[in-house]
Amino acid sequence: MDNDKPTANLLIEPLSTLSTGGTEELNSILEDLHSACVGVQLSMIATTDGLTMASLGTVLDPDQVGAMCSELQTVCNKTATELQQGTLQQMLLKCSDGYMLVTTAGEQAVLAMMTKPNVNLGFVIIESQRAADAIRQSLG
């Protein structure tokens, strides 16, 4: 390759659903999210321990992404608590090649999304909150 980016970290465009043990209902939530939001490359539901429950789109190792999201949530939750900002609800990372959004989806799950840089960010945030609510209801 003639660019300096390692291929192991590149996103693969979602051409089909990659189910990693998620229920049909969770997969359906992710499919609805991708249908509503143009520019979403990956969405996944992971436990707060970092285990992948369902994903749409893929990276080479979705479990690694789930583990990183779990770690981010732990660090940011501690930061919010220490700075007396209340309970963590959502994290947004703006990167040169897109956004990463991690939304709390109940006590035991998180919704992680990776997008292209030119998405309608406000709409993506609203839809991620809607999806997180649906995940929370699905998991009871």
TAFEN-V896658 format. One record per run of one state. SS is the DSSP state (a for helix, b for strand, c for the rest). FROM is the first residue (numbers start at 1). TO is the last residue. Records with the same first field share a line. If there is no record, write none. Layout:
# TAFEN-V896658
SS=FROM-TO  FROM-TO
This chain:
# TAFEN-V896658
c=1-6  10-11  19-23  37-39  48-51  59-61  83-89  96-97  105-108  116-120  140-140
a=7-9  24-36  62-82  121-139
b=12-18  40-47  52-58  90-95  98-104  109-115
